[in-house]
C-alpha cells in the first residue's frame, strides 16, 4: 500500500508491504520494522534493530505520535486521498460532521436507512458484525441520509466511510 505521510508539515511518500510478520517501509530505503502493541495507544517498535516507544493519539484529521518522548503531528493520505487531492476534489475546509465511519472492521449485515431518509439522533442505521458479535451503529446527528457508500454484505475496514448525513 502506498501512502503520503505528512510529518510536521514535511511530506514523505511511503510504501508498506507485509511479509513474515514484518512490515517493510520504503521511503528512500527499505526498513524492516517489528511493532508490538503494549496498551490501547502504546507500542514497542524495533526499526532496523533500534528499539523505540510509540504513543499514538487520533486527532481530527491527523495523529499525534510520540516517539521516544518527541511528539509529531502526522497526517496520512492513502492512494485514493492522494488521487482526489491531485484532481482538486478534496478541500481541507470541508466539514466531516455528518460522515459515519466504521469504528471497527466487520461485515455489514443489515442497513436500516436509504438515501433521502430522515434520521434522528440515536436512530439505528446499520448492523456491523465483527468477531461473531452484532454491533448496532446509530446516528450521531439528526438529518437526511445523503449517500450510502456500502451495501448489505460488504466488508468494511476501520475508519472506512459508510454514509453521509446532512443536518
C-alpha positions in Angstrom: 0.0 0.0 0.0 1.2 3.5 -0.8 0.7 6.4 1.5 1.6 10.1 1.6 2.6 10.9 5.2 2.9 14.5 6.3 5.0 14.7 9.4 5.3 18.1 11.0 4.5 19.7 7.6 7.0 17.7 5.6 5.6 15.3 3.0 7.1 11.7 2.8 5.8 9.1 0.4 5.8 5.6 1.9 5.0 2.1 0.6 4.1 -0.6 3.2 4.3 -4.3 2.5 3.9 -7.3 4.8 5.9 -10.5 4.8 6.9 -12.9 7.5 5.2 -10.9 10.3 7.5 -7.9 9.4 6.4 -4.6 7.8 8.6 -3.0 5.3 8.6 0.7 4.8 10.1 2.1 1.6 10.7 5.8 1.7 14.2 6.2 0.3 15.5 2.9 1.5 13.7 -0.2 2.7 13.5 -0.5 6.5 12.3 -3.6 8.5 10.1 -2.9 11.5 8.6 -5.0 14.2 5.7 -3.5 16.1 4.1 -4.8 19.3 1.1 -3.2 20.9 1.6 -2.6 24.7 -1.6 -0.8 25.5 -4.5 0.9 24.0 -2.4 3.6 22.3 1.1 2.5 23.3 3.5 0.4 21.1 7.0 -1.0 21.2 8.8 -0.5 17.8 12.0 -2.1 16.6 13.1 -0.2 13.5 16.2 -1.5 11.7 17.4 -3.0 15.0 16.8 0.1 17.2 14.1 0.0 19.9 11.6 2.8 20.3 8.5 3.5 22.3 5.4 5.0 20.5 2.2 6.6 21.7 -0.4 7.2 19.1 -3.4 9.5 19.7 -6.0 10.1 17.0 -6.9 13.8 16.5 -9.4 15.2 14.0 -7.7 14.9 10.5 -4.4 13.7 11.9 -2.5 11.7 14.5 -0.4 12.9 17.4 2.5 10.4 17.6 5.1 10.5 20.3 8.3 8.6 19.6 10.8 8.4 22.4 9.3 11.5 24.1 9.3 13.6 20.9 5.8 14.4 19.7 4.9 14.8 16.0 1.7 15.7 14.2 1.1 13.2 11.4 -1.4 13.3 8.6 -1.8 10.2 6.5 -3.2 10.1 2.9 -3.9 6.8 1.2 -3.8 6.3 -2.6 -7.4 7.5 -3.0 -6.8 10.7 -0.9 -3.7 11.4 -3.0 -5.6 11.0 -6.3 -8.5 13.1 -5.1 -6.2 15.9 -4.0 -4.3 15.7 -7.3 -7.5 16.3 -9.2 -8.6 19.1 -6.8 -11.6 17.1 -5.5 -10.7 17.4 -1.8 -10.8 20.5 0.3 -9.1 21.0 3.7 -12.0 23.2 4.7 -14.7 20.6 4.3 -16.8 19.5 7.3 -16.9 15.9 8.4 -19.7 16.3 10.9 -22.2 14.1 9.1 -19.8 11.4 8.0 -20.4 8.0 9.5 -17.2 5.9 9.6 -16.7 2.3 10.6 -15.3 2.2 14.2 -14.2 -1.4 13.7 -13.6 -3.7 10.8 -16.5 -6.0 10.0 -19.3 -7.2 7.8 -22.4 -5.0 7.1 -25.3 -7.4 7.8 -28.2 -5.0 7.6 -29.0 -1.5 6.5 -32.0 0.3 8.1 -31.9 3.5 6.0 -31.8 4.6 2.4 -30.6 7.9 0.8 -33.2 10.5 1.4 -34.4 9.1 4.7 -34.8 11.5 7.7 -32.9 10.2 10.8 -32.9 11.2 14.4 -30.1 11.2 16.9 -29.7 7.6 18.1 -31.7 6.1 15.3 -30.4 2.7 14.1 -28.5 3.0 10.8 -27.0 -0.5 10.3 -25.7 -3.6 11.9 -21.9 -4.3 11.7 -20.9 -7.9 12.5 -17.4 -8.3 14.0 -15.9 -11.3 15.8 -19.4 -13.0 15.9 -21.0 -10.0 17.6 -23.6 -7.7 16.1 -22.8 -4.0 16.6 -25.6 -1.5 16.1 -24.4 1.7 14.5 -26.7 4.6 15.5 -26.9 8.1 14.0 -24.9 10.7 16.0 -26.9 13.6 14.4 -30.4 14.3 13.1 -30.7 14.9 9.4 -31.2 13.4 6.0 -29.2 10.5 4.7 -27.3 11.9 1.7 -25.3 9.0 0.5 -24.6 5.4 1.5 -21.2 4.1 0.4 -21.7 0.5 1.3 -24.4 -2.2 0.9 -25.6 -5.1 2.9 -23.0 -7.9 2.7 -20.0 -5.6 2.3 -16.9 -5.9 4.4 -15.6 -2.6 5.8 -12.3 -1.6 7.3 -11.9 0.5 10.4 -12.2 4.2 9.5 -13.9 3.5 6.2 -16.7 6.0 5.2 -20.1 4.3 5.5 -22.5 7.1 4.8 -23.1 10.8 4.9 -25.9 12.5 6.8 -26.7 16.2 6.2 -28.2 18.1 9.1 
